[in-house]
Amino acid sequence: MSSAEAPPLLSVVMPAYNEGATIESVIREHAAVLTRMKGRIPTWEIVCVDDGSEDDTGLRLDHLAQELPQLRVVHQRNQGIFGAVSRAYREARGGSIYSTASDGQWPAENLEAMYAAFSAGADLVIGVRTNRREVYTLWRRVISFFFNLMPRIVFGVVLADAGSIKLGKRAVFEFELLSQSPFFEAERIIRTHRSGLKIGCVPIQFLPRAAGKEKGASLRNILGSLRDLLICFRAYGGQRAARVN
């Protein structure tokens, strides 16, 4: 982008790790929705971070970028969910950011409903999955339940669905966070709430995974999230107590 060129209005960002079976269709679907929303979003980009994929994800992305000029592909060695998503946020150039996934579970049409709530004045919009019982295993539902419950108990903040897709102002995605695990998105919501910014929630579509392997509920991610919750409690807990008292 030249120095004279204005940044895009919206950056759609997504990490990708071994998503060769879905990545092309996901990006094409988002490009189609963004094109349809041209009246509301005249300029946009899609930023996809290939997090050291071991399949043909990177190759497919590079080929697609030659066809779709709004697509920017970033390749890096594998750094996990936190490293890939954080890199995507840093690479984004838009005034607002839509954070989604490349696994095909989040239909691109969700962006339209979320953008309506964003345009109505929310600083951060969270997509709430209403059908997790039908899509997730019992183990995955239990993990998701406690992932959203613990911050409510510890920090007094209702997360709604912290691990879901999000749309918000760029500043929300530039918070300097303490977490380095999947808990970092919960911390982002906590920071947004404590900053006095407006948070909106929108019911969204969520589909079963058609290909690839689910990675969010791994033991490593669970332990990392518990560690980061304790770190955030030490950092933010006193602030909450002061405000309550």
Order of alpha helices (4+ residues) and beta strands (2+ residues): beta-alpha-beta-alpha-beta-alpha-beta-alpha-beta-alpha-alpha-beta-alpha-beta-alpha
